[in-house]
């Protein structure tokens, strides 16, 4: 269970960098060139095909288990589910409209930029909620996790395409994250969160 929780934290680190990338690009006054627009499209595609499909469902399952144990409020469970649904809807609509802008159809940069910024803010809010209110509880209950919930969470795991050198679609996105944010994508950061008094992970 600890490995799964640390994995979620590490994914948050890359997602935070991606949120910064979206905000930076959205703040641009001039419309992006084709290369930057393609980068933004690939970024939103990534968010709708990895976090929405694998990362957030694991958090929902984790929150459901903790709520069932009586250590997480129903209000927080509903909040996380609502945030994840909002991100999914925003991402799907943005991807459609970014692809439309790439094809020089009906969308405009002036209309899309504020929505990209709002999407990045929503992603940050969701991660902050989880880091402050979900994961600390999960680390505290990790030793009590039954095989069933561990197996369910493990079954939902999928290798992050940003970490796969063979995934060519995300090569540019990965390179930009490394260049702009010092991403340590080739390494798994050591996270000491939830350690016992002797410094060993529980």
N, C-alpha and C positions, 0 to 999 in steps of 0.2 A: 504493500500500500504506500509506503514512504516513497518508493521509486516513482509511482504514478503521480503522487502529489508534487514531488520535485519536478517531474516532467511538465506538469501544468504550469508551475512557476516559471520554468525556463521558456516555455512557449509564450508566456506573458511578456517576457523580455523582448522577444522578437516582435510580438504584436505591438508593443509600445513604440518600437522603432518604426514600424510600419505606419502607425497612427501619426507619428511625427512627420514622416515622409508625405503623407496625404495632406496634413495641415500646411506644410511648407509649400507644396505645389498649389494648393487651393488658394494660398495668399497671393499668388502671382497675379498682377493686374493684366498682363498681356496673355492672350490665349496660348496654351502650350503648343510647341511644334509637334510634328507627327511622332517623333521618337518619345517625347515626354508623355504624349497622350497614350501611346501604346504602353508605356510603363505604368501609367495610372490604370489602364484597362486590365493589364496583367495583375496589378496589385489587388484590385477589387475582385477579379476572378479568383485569385488565391484565397482571399478572405471568405468568399462564398463557397469555395470547394475544399478548404481545409478546416478553419475554425468552425464554420457553420455546420459542417458535416461530422467532424470528429472531436474537436476541442469542447465546444459548448455542450453537446450531448453528454460528455463525460461529467461535466460540472453539474448538469441537471440531475444526472443519476446519483452523483455524490451528495448533492443537496437533498434529494429525496430520501436517501438512506439516513442522513443525519437528522432530518425532520422526523423520520419514523422512530428514531432513537430518543426523540424528545430533547435534543440538544441544539436544534435549529428551529427558528420560528417559521410558521406557515407564511407569514408576511414576507420573510426573506426568500423563501422558496419561490413564492409567486413573483417577487421582484426580479429575481434572476431569470426566471422563465420569460417574463415580459421583456426584459432587456435583450435576451437572446433572440426572441421573436422579432423585436424591432430592428436589431442588427441584420437579421436575415432578410427582412422586407426591404430595408434601406439598401443593402448590398445588391440584392437582385435587381432593384429598380435602377440603381446607379450603373450597374454593369450594362444593362440594356441601353441606357442613355449614353454612356461613354462609347459603346460600340456604334451607336447612331451618329455621334459626333465624329468618330473616326471615318465614317462613311459619308460625312458631310451631308447629313440629312436634315433633321428638324431641330436638333438640340444646339444650344449655344453655351459657350464657356461661362458667360455671365450667369446663366441659370444653373449650371452644374457646380461651380466652385463653392457657393455657400453650402450646398448639400454635401459635398465631399468633406468640408470642414465639420459640419454637424455629425457626419458619420464617424469621423475620427474622434470627436468629443464623446459620442455615444460609446465607442469602443473603450476609450479611457475610463469612462464612468463605470462601465461593466467590470473592467479589470480591477479598479479601485475597490468596488464593492466586494469582489471576491477575495482580494488580498487582505482586506480589513475584517471581513465578517464571515467568509466561508472557509478559507484555507486554514486560518488559525484553529478553528473548531475541528476541522478534518485532521490536522496533525495531532491534536489532542486526543482524538478518538481512534487514531490509526491502529493502535495495538488491539482494539476490540473489533476490527473489521473482519467479518466472516468471509469464508472462501467465496461465497456467492457474489458479494459486491465486488471483491477484488477481481474475480473472473469476468464480471460484467464490464467493469472499467477497462480491463486489459483487452477484452474483445473489441471495444470501441477504439482502441489505439491504432494509429496509422502513422507511418513514417512521414515526418514533415517534408513536403516537396522542396522547401527551401534548403534543406540539408542534403538533398540528393543531387550530386554532381551531374547525373545523367538526365535530369529533368530540364530540358533545354528551354521550355517556355519561361521558367523562372530564373534563368541565368542572369538576365539583365537586372531584375529586381534584387537578386541576391548580391550582385556586384555593387549596386547603388547603396544598399543597406550597409555593406561592409565599408564602402568609401565614405559615406556621410555620417555613420553612427558608430563606427568601430565595432561592428557586430562580430562576436566570436563564434560564428556559425560552425566553424570546424571543430569546436570544443564544446563539451557540456560543462557549463559553469558549476562549480561546487557550491551547493546551497546548504548552509548549516541550520536553516530554519527548523525548529522542532527538535533540536538536539537535547540530550539529557545533560546532567551536570558534569559529566565526564567528556562531553563533546562528541558522543556517539549518536548517530541518528537512531531514533526510536523506531 
